[in-house]
Amino acid sequence: MRLITLGSSSAGNGYLLRASTGETLILEAGVKLAIVKQSMNFNLSDITGCLLSHSHKDHSGHVAEYHRAGIKCYMNQHTRDSNFKGYSSYNVFTLRAKHTYQISTFKVLPIELVHDVPNFGYLIDHPESGLFCFITDTHYCTYKFPGLNNVIIEANYSDEIVNKKLAEGTANLYVRNRVIKSHMELQTTLNFLRANDLSAVNNIVLIHLSDSNSDAALFQQQVQEATGKSVYVATPGMDIPFNKTAF
């Protein structure tokens, strides 16, 4: 399995999970279809589906484009209503939290997260990647997942960076108040990781870092020191092995 990042910020989010067979599951639809096509060498027939977390445009803004290209799209009811109300429902699937779905060789369990709109995280299992979670755009996550082999998780901002900017008068208080109620702060990410058994985890991938309130090198270092695992910060073009084991 390989994890390919197409985008991981408020400008647009999208990730490809590509098995050794070529079969690919897309996470999020926040980047243009043209970028997906290029990453797939213009062969969309290997795409088994696209999972969406929520309705915000940096995560779902191009889902109608994906749908028109024949890609099966999976999402919660709110995201469906926001993007497909009054339109054809063919190849659009509404998921329910805590129900297991089989999307080709990927087993998917949606979980509810804490955001300012209904939002799903996902627990995903595949023979090559093993069990992993995908968690983004949430204030916190109280779930504990036994048997994780990989982790994809938001580390959006640092309280220390935000508070320093407020003291300097370079931060917007309204934006700060919204962010702290809808995105995962670095220490919250670390608390989630410490609460879960990481003994079998191969990779931890940090996603959706704030452009102005994060420090990629610092975040990577702190998570590495806390977990002892291989830690990556997702950036466009990143292509890493995402297997159940390191070998």
C-alpha positions, -999 to +999 in steps of 0.1 A: +000+000+000+011+036-007-003+068+007-002+097-017-010+132-006-027+155-032-034+183-007-036+187+030-046+222+040-075+247+039-066+251+002-078+216-004-075+180+010-071+148-008-053+115-003-049+083-024-046+049-008-031+028-036-028-010-032-001-031-050-028-042-075-034-005-084-068-004-067-071+030-051-094+045-025-096+083-023-099+101+010-116+136+006-126+155-025-110+189-019-087+189-049-095+191-086-102+160-105-073+170-129-049+164-100-064+130-092-062+121-129-025+131-131-017+110-099-036+081-114-018+083-148-052+092-162-066+058-154-096+063-132-108+027-136-086+016-106-105+040-083-128+020-060-144+050-044-140+083-025-147+088+012-156+122+024-154+135+060-177+165+059-193+192+037-167+220+040-153+229+005-117+221+013-129+185+018-159+181-006-156+210-031-149+188-061-170+158-053-196+166-080-167+165-105-156+131-092-192+119-094-195+130-130-164+110-138-180+078-125-163+076-091-184+062-063-187+087-035-194+079+002-204+104+028-227+113+057-262+127+051-253+163+057-225+162+031-248+145+007-275+171+012-249+199+008-236+186-025-262+164-042-296+177-031-319+176-061-294+157-082-290+121-093-281+098-064-264+072-087-230+063-073-236+085-042-238+065-010-249+077+025-230+061+053-241+057+089-218+061+119-206+028+135-218+007+106-192-014+087-191-011+049-171-031+024-157-010-004-140-035-027-111-048-006-113-019+019-134-024+051-147+010+064-162+020+097-174+057+099-172+074+133-186+107+144-162+135+152-166+169+168-167+198+143-190+227+134-208+205+109-215+168+110-182+151+104-170+115+099-136+100+108-129+065+095-115+033+107-102+015+076-088-020+072-071-035+042-048-066+039-018-045+029-021-014+052-037-033+081-060-013+104-057+025+104-077+056+114-083+088+094-092+117+117-094+153+106-112+186+114-123+177+149-119+194+183-109+161+199-113+123+195-123+101+225-122+068+206-096+042+214-088+018+185-072-016+194-048-031+169-039+000+149-011-005+122-011+031+109-025+065+119-036+095+098-045+123+121-049+161+121-025+183+140-038+217+130-023+242+153-004+250+185-019+269+214+016+284+220+018+297+185-017+311+185-014+328+219+020+343+209+004+358+178-026+372+198-001+388+222+017+404+193-015+415+177-010+395+145-038+370+151-075+373+145-095+365+177-126+354+158-106+329+137-088+317+169-121+311+187-135+291+158-103+270+153-101+259+189-136+245+188-133+227+154-097+216+149-072+194+167-045+212+186-010+195+188-013+185+225-048+170+218-033+150+189-005+138+213-031+129+240-050+108+214-019+090+204-008+083+240-043+069+248-041+043+221-020+012+218+007+021+192+028-011+197+019-023+162+018+011+145+041+015+115+035+051+104+019+082+119+009+109+093+001+144+105-024+162+082-042+195+078-016+217+095-026+253+097-007+276+073-001+302+100-005+285+134+017+254+130+053+244+127+057+213+107+093+204+119+084+210+155+051+190+153+069+161+136+097+161+162+073+162+192+052+134+179+083+113+171+097+118+206+063+110+222+057+078+201+090+065+188+073+059+155+079+070+119+062+103+116+054+122+084+038+156+078+016+154+047+024+178+019+013+178-017+032+151-037+042+131-006+042+094-015+051+070+013+049+032+020+018+026+041+020-010+049+010-031+079+047-037+087+078-019+078+091-047+055 
